[in-house]
Amino acid sequence: MSERDDDRPGRARGATRRKVLGIGGALGLTAATGLSTAAALARHPPFTGDELRSAAPLPPAFQVPLPLPSALAPISTSGGIDRYEITQREAAVEILPGVRTPMWTYGGTFPGPTIESRRGRPVTVRHHNELPVPTVVHLHGGHTPASADGYPTDLVLPEGWPDPARTGRAGHGMSGHGMSGHGMSGHGASGMQGMRDPRAVVTRLTRDYTFPLDQRPALLWYHDHRMDFTAPAIWRGLAGMHIVRDDAEDSLGLPAGRRELPLMIADRVFTAAGALDYPALDPTLRGRPGVRDAYLAGVLGDVILVNGAPWPVHEVDAARYRLRVLNASNARHYELEAVTDNGRRLDLVQVGADQGLLAAPVAHRLLPIAPAERYDVVIDFAGVPVGGRVRVVNRLGSGRTRDVMAFRVAREATDESRVPRVLSRDLPAWRRSDAARVRELSFRAGRMHGGHGWLIDGRPFDPARTDVTVPLGDVEVWRLVADVHHPVHLHLVGFRVLSRGGRPPLPHDAGLKDTVSLRPGESAEIITRFDGYRGRYLFHCHNAEHEDMGMMANLEVV
């Protein structure tokens, strides 16, 4: 298998969809020719997908105040377990100023309410499904038993949905709809919907998810994970944050309280009436999965939302702030930069990754972040004069997608926070020599069921097939190979990045991660220990359209 060690995405602007990915030919060509085609694609703009355009009038940047998601209050804390309830329901949410947008929500808000928890203290969340379709909840980054991990066929059925025991369709309960492929843009294939999953655990109306949270403090997030329909469900609003804390982290002196800001970045598109636009083949999301051909590589929006607000602004003190950044976009990659209005760049001091604190801080001027990745950074506004503004920009964007949000320094303030030289001493020290085995897995476009798809090792997802079996407690090295951009996520475990293209990992690869962003034509090696729980888990691309179109595989821990 050929490799490309030095791919750096190009900076060309304004390329068309067909230049970026050549939809109509490049999917099949990439599968046939391997990484040589993908390496050529890497010379084009550093994203994979096509952008929808909003028909609604859009507000100017940096005028809407930054919302902060509310913390969900437990309904009970007895017995050493914090218990919560969330109702999944339709709601009209103000996203664009003065406009109500119909959304699917956790508890009526977008993002959903934030759950705050302590390391080692279990949490049970009872989800009520009042939406018109089945749902599944996955706690992304959670070290979670398989029964609560949100496997894509472990559905919570809504009122009136057909009994899957009668329909026999992978727990979906689909009722005679004409299926295309597994999200395959109407190519007439049989698709995944007809596949049985004898292990699916299906409930009606409610489900309790219990998370032990015996894991490092970190920013996690929860989102819908229904097979074939994850992408449109997240797009419609089913996403929220979950923060795990512990005493050791609290004692470090990092910025806290109102100087700690969770920031969920997501792109969206709006119709002239202010509704969300998405190129689904079946807008009801009840039967036929997939998107129109132009968006097979991923759906990109032209409105950048932070915590559900378009290009917001937030007033800050002249002090350090801790930004807990999540890329909850379906397919858009960002390269974040903090710059004052006079052009001075501020350091983004990374203190954490997907799975918690780094061993030591790492300073960045530019910070790339792929879908589902999280970065914990400290930014110091002390050198910015009162009244000054700091813009967070996306170096991979153009036009309006180049802006993300802004901070306006409102006042001088005392600041007792600090960024210690040593952040954590509990990071695992896995070595290559510890690995029981090395696996190589390819993530590539290809043909499936007569249509276009996204494959792992040449095969689309099948819930009835075990793809990788790992003994509990084993350390493994996985070598992941990509054709185009693929943010690869492992359920259950965190991992360390060992190399990219045979070279050392990049500075932003530091720490313990659960999602690694593979660039076009790139290979990366990761190492992890599969510990904690036995059962069926997943690994998949977190470009949500790729995931829905087959780029997901089963991991059995035995």
C-alpha positions in Angstrom: 0.0 0.0 0.0 1.5 3.3 -1.0 1.7 6.2 1.4 2.2 9.9 1.3 4.2 11.3 4.2 4.2 15.0 3.5 0.6 15.9 2.6 -0.3 19.3 3.7 -3.8 20.5 2.5 -3.5 23.3 0.0 -4.9 26.8 0.5 -6.7 27.3 -2.8 -10.0 29.1 -2.5 -13.3 29.0 -4.3 -12.8 25.5 -5.9 -15.9 23.8 -6.9 -17.2 20.6 -5.5 -15.9 18.7 -8.5 -12.5 20.1 -8.0 -12.5 19.2 -4.4 -13.7 15.7 -4.6 -14.8 15.1 -8.2 -18.2 13.7 -7.2 -19.5 11.6 -10.1 -16.1 10.0 -10.7 -13.7 10.4 -7.9 -15.5 8.1 -5.4 -15.2 5.1 -7.7 -11.8 6.2 -8.9 -10.4 6.5 -5.5 -11.5 3.0 -4.6 -10.0 1.7 -7.8 -6.6 3.5 -7.7 -6.0 3.9 -4.0 -4.0 6.7 -2.4 -2.6 8.1 -5.6 -5.9 9.7 -6.4 -6.3 10.9 -2.8 -2.8 12.4 -2.8 -3.8 14.5 -5.9 -7.0 15.6 -4.1 -4.9 16.8 -1.2 -3.7 19.7 -3.4 -7.2 21.2 -3.3 -8.9 23.0 -0.4 -8.6 21.3 3.0 -12.1 20.1 3.3 -14.2 17.2 2.1 -17.7 17.9 1.0 -19.9 20.6 -0.6 -21.4 23.7 0.9 -25.1 24.5 0.9 -26.1 28.1 0.8 -28.7 29.8 3.0 -31.7 31.6 1.5 -32.5 33.4 4.8 -31.1 36.9 5.5 -28.1 36.4 7.8 -27.0 38.7 10.6 -23.7 40.5 10.7 -20.8 38.8 12.5 -20.0 39.6 16.1 -23.4 41.1 17.1 -25.3 38.2 18.7 -24.3 37.5 22.3 -22.7 34.1 23.0 -25.3 31.9 24.8 -24.0 29.5 27.5 -25.9 26.2 27.7 -27.6 25.7 31.0 -26.4 23.0 33.3 -29.0 20.3 33.8 -30.1 19.8 37.4 -30.3 16.2 38.6 -33.7 14.9 39.7 -32.0 12.7 42.3 -28.6 12.3 43.9 -29.4 9.5 46.2 -27.5 6.2 46.5 -24.3 7.7 45.1 -25.8 8.1 41.6 -26.8 11.4 39.9 -30.1 10.9 38.0 -31.2 13.1 35.1 -34.1 13.2 32.7 -34.1 14.6 29.2 -37.0 14.7 26.8 -36.1 14.6 23.1 -38.7 16.8 21.4 -39.4 19.2 18.6 -39.1 22.9 19.5 -38.9 26.2 17.8 -35.5 27.7 18.7 -34.2 31.2 18.0 -31.0 30.8 16.1 -31.1 33.7 13.7 -32.1 36.9 15.5 -35.9 37.2 15.6 -36.5 34.0 13.7 -37.9 30.7 15.2 -36.2 27.6 13.7 -37.9 24.2 14.1 -35.4 21.8 15.5 -35.1 18.4 17.2 -33.8 19.0 20.6 -32.7 17.6 23.9 -35.0 19.4 26.4 -36.1 22.2 24.0 -32.7 23.9 23.5 -29.8 23.8 21.1 -27.3 22.7 22.2 -28.9 20.4 24.7 -28.3 21.1 28.4 -24.8 20.5 29.7 -24.4 17.7 32.3 -21.7 18.3 34.9 -20.4 15.3 36.7 -17.6 14.1 39.0 -15.0 11.4 38.1 -16.1 8.0 39.4 -19.6 9.1 40.4 -22.1 7.3 38.1 -24.7 9.2 36.2 -28.0 7.8 34.9 -29.8 9.7 32.2 -33.4 8.8 31.3 -34.2 9.8 27.8 -37.8 10.2 26.7 -38.3 10.1 22.9 -41.1 12.4 21.8 -39.7 12.8 18.3 -41.3 11.3 15.2 -38.5 8.8 14.6 -36.4 6.3 16.6 -33.3 7.7 18.4 -30.2 6.4 20.0 -27.9 8.3 22.5 -24.1 8.0 22.4 -21.9 9.6 25.0 -19.0 10.4 22.8 -15.7 9.9 24.8 -17.4 8.0 27.5 -15.7 5.0 29.0 -19.0 3.2 29.0 -20.4 -0.4 29.2 -21.7 -1.6 25.9 -25.3 -1.7 27.1 -25.2 2.1 27.5 -22.8 3.0 24.6 -25.6 3.9 22.2 -25.1 1.2 19.6 -26.9 2.3 16.3 -29.6 -0.3 16.4 -30.4 -0.1 20.2 -33.3 2.2 19.4 -35.7 4.1 21.5 -38.9 4.0 19.5 -41.5 6.8 19.5 -45.2 6.4 20.0 -46.8 4.4 17.2 -43.6 3.2 15.6 -44.0 -0.4 14.2 -42.7 -3.2 16.4 -39.3 -4.3 15.0 -39.9 -7.8 16.1 -42.7 -7.9 13.4 -40.8 -6.1 10.7 -37.4 -7.8 11.3 -35.3 -4.9 10.1 -32.3 -4.3 12.2 -34.4 -2.9 15.0 -35.5 0.0 12.7 -39.1 -0.9 12.5 -39.3 0.6 9.0 -42.7 0.1 7.4 -42.4 -0.8 3.7 -40.5 2.3 2.5 -38.6 1.9 -0.7 -35.0 1.8 0.4 -32.0 3.1 -1.5 -28.6 2.0 -0.6 -27.1 2.6 2.9 -27.4 6.3 2.4 -26.5 5.7 -1.3 -28.2 8.7 -3.0 -31.0 6.7 -4.6 -29.0 4.1 -6.6 -31.7 1.5 -6.0 -29.7 -0.8 -3.8 -31.2 -2.9 -1.0 -29.3 -1.0 1.7 -28.7 -1.5 5.4 -32.3 -1.0 6.5 -33.2 -4.6 5.6 -30.3 -6.1 7.6 -31.2 -7.9 10.8 -29.4 -7.3 14.0 -30.2 -10.1 16.4 -28.4 -8.3 19.2 -30.3 -5.1 19.1 -31.9 -4.0 22.3 -35.0 -1.9 21.5 -37.2 0.0 23.9 -40.3 2.1 23.4 -40.5 5.7 24.5 -37.8 5.7 27.2 -34.4 4.4 28.0 -32.0 4.7 30.9 -28.3 5.2 30.0 -26.0 4.6 33.0 -22.4 6.0 32.7 -19.9 5.0 35.4 -17.6 7.9 34.5 -14.6 6.2 36.0 -12.4 8.1 33.6 -10.2 11.2 33.4 -11.9 14.6 33.6 -12.7 15.8 30.1 -15.2 17.5 27.8 -17.5 14.8 26.4 -20.6 15.2 24.3 -23.8 13.3 23.7 -25.5 13.0 20.3 -27.9 10.8 18.3 -26.3 7.7 16.8 -29.2 6.0 14.9 -28.0 3.8 12.1 -28.1 5.5 8.7 -29.5 8.8 10.1 -26.9 10.1 12.5 -25.9 13.0 10.2 -29.4 14.6 9.8 -30.3 14.0 13.4 -27.3 15.9 14.7 -27.9 18.6 12.0 -31.4 19.0 13.3 -30.1 19.7 16.9 -29.5 16.4 18.8 -26.2 17.3 20.4 -25.2 18.5 23.9 -22.1 18.6 26.1 -21.1 16.6 29.2 -18.2 17.7 31.4 -16.4 15.4 33.8 -14.4 17.0 36.6 -12.2 15.8 39.5 -10.4 17.2 42.5 -6.9 17.0 41.0 -8.0 19.1 38.0 -9.8 21.6 40.2 -6.6 22.2 42.2 -4.5 23.2 39.2 -5.7 26.8 39.2 -6.8 26.9 35.6 -9.4 29.6 34.7 -12.8 28.6 36.2 -16.3 29.8 36.8 -17.4 32.4 34.3 -13.9 32.3 32.9 -14.4 28.8 31.7 -16.5 28.7 28.4 -17.7 25.5 26.7 -17.9 26.3 23.0 -19.8 24.0 20.6 -18.9 25.0 17.0 -21.3 23.8 14.3 -22.2 24.9 10.7 -25.7 25.0 9.5 -27.8 26.3 6.6 -31.2 28.1 6.6 -34.1 28.3 4.2 -35.8 31.6 3.4 -38.3 30.8 6.1 -35.6 30.3 8.7 -35.8 26.5 8.9 -32.7 24.3 8.7 -31.9 23.1 5.3 -30.3 19.7 4.7 -30.1 17.6 1.4 -31.8 14.5 2.8 -33.3 12.1 0.2 -36.2 11.6 2.7 -36.8 14.7 4.8 -39.0 12.8 7.2 -35.9 10.6 8.1 -38.3 7.7 8.4 -37.3 5.4 5.5 -34.8 6.2 2.8 -31.4 7.3 4.1 -28.8 9.3 2.4 -28.2 12.7 0.8 -28.3 14.1 -2.7 -25.3 13.2 -4.9 -23.6 16.6 -4.6 -23.2 16.1 -0.8 -22.0 12.5 -0.7 -18.7 13.6 0.7 -20.2 15.7 3.4 -22.6 18.5 4.1 -21.0 21.9 4.8 -23.0 24.9 6.0 -22.5 28.6 5.4 -23.5 29.8 8.9 -21.0 29.2 11.7 -22.8 28.7 15.0 -21.2 28.7 18.5 -23.5 27.4 21.2 -26.3 27.8 18.7 -25.7 31.5 17.9 -24.4 32.8 14.5 -20.9 34.4 14.8 -21.4 35.5 18.4 -19.5 37.9 20.5 -18.7 37.5 24.2 -17.6 40.2 26.7 -14.5 39.1 28.7 -12.2 40.5 31.4 -8.6 41.3 30.6 -7.6 37.9 32.1 -7.1 34.3 31.2 -10.0 32.2 29.9 -10.4 28.5 29.5 -12.1 27.6 26.2 -13.6 24.0 26.0 -13.9 23.8 22.2 -16.0 21.1 20.5 -16.3 20.7 16.7 -19.9 19.4 16.4 -20.1 20.0 12.7 -21.1 17.1 10.4 -18.1 17.5 8.0 -16.5 20.9 8.3 -12.9 21.1 9.5 -11.6 24.3 11.1 -8.1 25.8 11.7 -8.6 28.3 14.6 -6.7 31.4 15.1 -7.2 34.2 17.7 -6.3 37.6 16.3 -6.8 41.2 17.5 -8.2 43.9 15.2 -4.7 45.3 14.7 -3.5 41.9 13.5 -1.7 40.5 16.6 -2.1 36.8 17.1 -2.7 35.4 20.6 -1.5 32.1 21.7 -3.9 29.3 22.1 -2.3 27.3 25.0 -3.6 23.8 24.8 -4.1 22.1 28.2 -6.4 19.3 27.2 -7.5 17.0 24.3 -10.5 14.7 23.7 -9.8 12.6 26.8 -8.6 15.2 29.2 -5.5 17.0 30.4 -2.2 16.9 28.6 1.0 16.1 30.6 2.2 19.7 29.9 0.7 22.7 28.0 1.4 23.2 24.3 1.2 26.7 22.7 -0.4 27.1 19.3 -0.9 30.0 17.0 -3.1 27.8 14.7 -5.2 24.9 16.0 -6.8 22.5 13.5 -10.0 20.8 14.8 -11.9 18.1 12.9 -15.5 16.9 13.4 -16.0 15.4 16.9 -12.5 16.6 18.2 -12.3 18.6 21.4 -9.5 20.9 22.5 -9.1 22.6 25.9 -7.2 25.9 25.5 -6.4 28.9 27.6 -6.3 32.3 26.0 -4.9 35.4 27.8 -6.7 38.7 27.1 -4.6 40.6 29.6 -2.6 42.3 26.8 -5.6 43.5 25.0 -6.7 47.0 25.8 -10.2 47.6 27.3 -12.6 48.0 24.3 -10.3 45.9 22.1 -11.6 42.9 20.2 -10.2 39.4 19.5 -11.7 37.5 16.6 -11.5 33.7 16.4 -11.2 33.0 12.7 -11.2 29.8 10.7 -8.2 29.8 8.4 -9.8 27.0 6.3 -12.9 29.1 5.7 -13.7 31.7 3.0 -16.2 34.4 3.0 -18.5 34.2 6.0 -17.2 30.8 7.0 -13.8 32.4 7.8 -15.4 34.1 10.9 -16.2 32.0 14.0 -16.8 34.3 17.0 -15.3 37.3 18.8 -14.3 38.4 22.3 -14.6 42.0 23.4 -12.4 43.0 26.4 -14.8 44.9 28.7 -12.8 45.6 31.8 -9.6 45.3 33.7 -9.6 42.6 36.3 -7.5 40.7 38.8 -6.5 37.2 37.7 -5.3 34.5 40.0 -5.5 31.7 37.5 -2.4 30.0 36.1 -1.3 27.4 33.6 1.0 25.0 35.5 4.0 23.4 33.7 2.8 20.0 34.8 -0.9 19.4 34.2 -1.3 15.7 34.6 0.8 12.7 35.7 -1.7 9.9 34.9 -1.4 9.6 31.1 -0.8 6.0 30.0 2.7 5.2 28.9 2.0 2.5 26.3 4.9 1.5 24.2 5.0 -0.3 20.8 6.6 -3.2 22.6 3.5 -3.6 24.7 1.3 -4.2 21.6 -0.1 -7.7 21.3 -0.7 -7.0 17.6 -0.6 -4.3 14.9 -3.6 -3.8 12.6 -3.9 -1.8 9.4 -7.3 -0.4 8.4 -8.1 1.6 5.3 -10.8 4.3 5.1 -11.7 4.8 1.5 -14.5 5.6 -0.9 -16.0 2.7 -2.9 -18.9 1.1 -4.5 -21.6 -0.7 -2.4 -25.0 -2.0 -3.1 -24.8 -0.5 -6.6 -24.1 3.0 -5.4 -21.4 5.2 -3.9 -20.3 4.6 -0.3 -17.6 5.0 2.2 -15.9 1.8 3.3 -13.5 0.4 6.0 -11.2 -2.2 4.6 -13.4 -2.4 1.5 -16.6 -3.2 3.4 -19.6 -1.2 4.5 -21.1 -1.4 8.0 -23.1 -4.5 8.8 -24.4 -4.7 12.4 -24.5 -8.5 12.2 -20.8 -8.8 11.4 -17.8 -8.6 13.8 -15.0 -6.8 12.1 -12.3 -6.7 14.9 -12.1 -8.9 18.0 -9.8 -7.8 20.8 -9.2 -9.6 24.1 -10.0 -7.4 27.1 -6.8 -5.7 28.4 -4.7 -6.1 25.2 -2.6 -3.2 23.9 -2.8 -2.8 20.1 -1.3 -0.5 17.5 -3.7 0.5 14.7 -2.4 1.9 11.4 -5.1 4.0 9.8 -4.9 4.9 6.1 -7.1 7.5 4.4 -8.0 8.6 0.9 -9.6 11.9 1.8 -10.3 13.6 5.2 -11.5 11.1 7.7 -11.8 11.9 11.5 -11.7 8.4 12.9 -13.3 7.8 16.3 -13.0 4.8 18.6 -15.7 4.1 21.1 -14.8 2.9 24.6 -11.1 3.9 24.7 -8.8 6.8 24.4 -5.6 6.5 22.4 -2.3 8.2 21.8 -1.1 9.2 18.3 2.3 7.5 17.6 3.0 8.8 14.1 1.7 10.4 11.0 3.1 9.1 7.7 6.0 7.5 9.5 6.9 10.8 11.1 6.3 12.1 14.7 2.8 13.2 15.6 1.9 16.9 15.2 1.8 19.3 18.2 -2.0 19.2 18.4 -1.9 15.4 18.6 -0.6 15.6 22.2 -2.4 13.8 25.0 -5.1 11.2 25.0 -7.6 11.3 22.2 -10.6 9.4 20.9 -10.8 11.0 17.5 -7.8 11.4 15.1 -8.1 13.6 12.0 -6.6 11.8 9.0 -5.7 14.2 6.2 -6.0 13.2 2.5 -3.6 10.5 1.5 -2.3 10.2 5.1 -1.6 7.3 7.4 -1.4 7.5 11.1 -0.6 5.1 13.9 -2.4 5.0 17.2 -1.9 2.9 20.3 -4.4 2.0 23.0 -5.4 -0.6 25.6 -8.9 -2.1 25.3 -9.9 -2.2 28.9 -12.8 -1.7 31.2 -15.7 -3.5 29.6 -16.4 -6.4 27.3 -19.0 -6.2 24.5 -19.8 -4.7 21.1 -18.5 -1.3 20.3 -17.8 0.7 17.2 -15.1 2.6 15.3 -16.0 4.9 12.5 -15.4 8.1 10.5 -17.0 11.1 12.3 -17.7 12.9 9.1 -21.3 12.1 9.8 -22.3 11.7 6.1 -19.5 9.1 5.7 -20.6 7.3 8.8 -24.2 7.1 7.6 -23.0 5.8 4.2 -21.1 2.8 5.5 -17.9 4.0 7.1 -18.4 2.2 10.4 -17.2 -1.1 11.8 -17.8 -3.4 14.8 -15.3 -3.9 17.5 -15.9 -6.8 19.9 -14.0 -6.8 23.2 -13.9 -10.3 24.6 
